[in-house]
Amino acid sequence: MVYLDTSKTDDPENTIIQILQNNGIDYLGTLPCDRIKNLLPLISRNFVEIPLTREENGVGICAGLYMAGAKPMMVIQSSGLGNMINALESLNIACHIPLPIIASWRGVYKEGIEAQKPLGKALPSILEGAGIKYTIIDETGKLYLLGQAISDSFETRSPHIILISPKVWEPSTCSVWSEQESVSFKKRSYEIIHKTRIFKPEMKRYDAIYAVSPLLNNEILVANIGIPCKELYSIRDRGLNYYMLGSLGLASSIGMGLALKSGRKVVVLDGDGSILMNPNALLEIARANPSNLIVIALDNGAHGSTGSQETFTAQFLDLEILAQAFGFVNTTKVHTKKELEEAFINAKNAGGLTFIHVILKPGNVTCENIALSPVELTDRFMNALKLKN
């Protein structure tokens, strides 16, 4: 790996871009910070940028990208690390999935916003306590450490946080950001006229998974956390199944990352509780519009893995309408096994981003635990992807 001499740079933004390119980074999930406003336009020009609405989504999307063969990372404000720690622990650390993260470190150096200070000052201790590696870059001469941190993340298959102090940007002569050009509203119109009805459900979740499983060929499948994974595992285990063992709410985000990089058909078995935990995932999927992604929302109106406590979809919210509001065009609602089979076959044949809303009865089928560790599952899945590509 080639490391740059960064001791005298007056253009830290372009130096960072060069370091990322030297390390083979190809996708970046981003959220803004005032201190990196000149870095973000350069990312857009040099990489595939995935604008995020919440940090956890980036964790899931980048995990999917990595497992499909990409070298992704994230660029965020350090305050977002507080939103990410559980996802980093239960997905990246548990499954040995790398993720280097540039975090604009707020709250410590010349910070004018009091609300940034408590978390910012505590971050090193929080990361140490969580067992998450981090590197502090507090002057331009230390920017070479960025390349080392990226290499460490991918070599050790673990997350690595790079805390970059605002002091790094002080000597910068880079001025690519323009407030006048930062937002460009696109002329557009909306017309959503959608009448739908929810009837008494006939199937349980197990029945829906049992209906879809025989229709799978070489599709990638991501299964939602908890009992849905165990039900799928008992019905039809396969190397191309990725079983979520943690990180509630990230099944569709992982599916998006896989779809963006793999180019193959990706199916997500998500749930109402998971989608309500992280509805932003649907927004980012619709914006990216991967034509090879099918999201199947298994909606039993309950948190099925924790005792079937009622969710908002049981009496209040229609997930199909939510998906349409976020930008999904191809949506359908099904209540029966036959309807589900037809909708899934049509989605596979027609192509295009699709959302299938499956109305189900609550209830679980008792199944054995998955007999593989998170790392074993991840390695098996990645090997299966390589064999099929």
Disulfide bonds with the S-S distance in Angstrom:
none
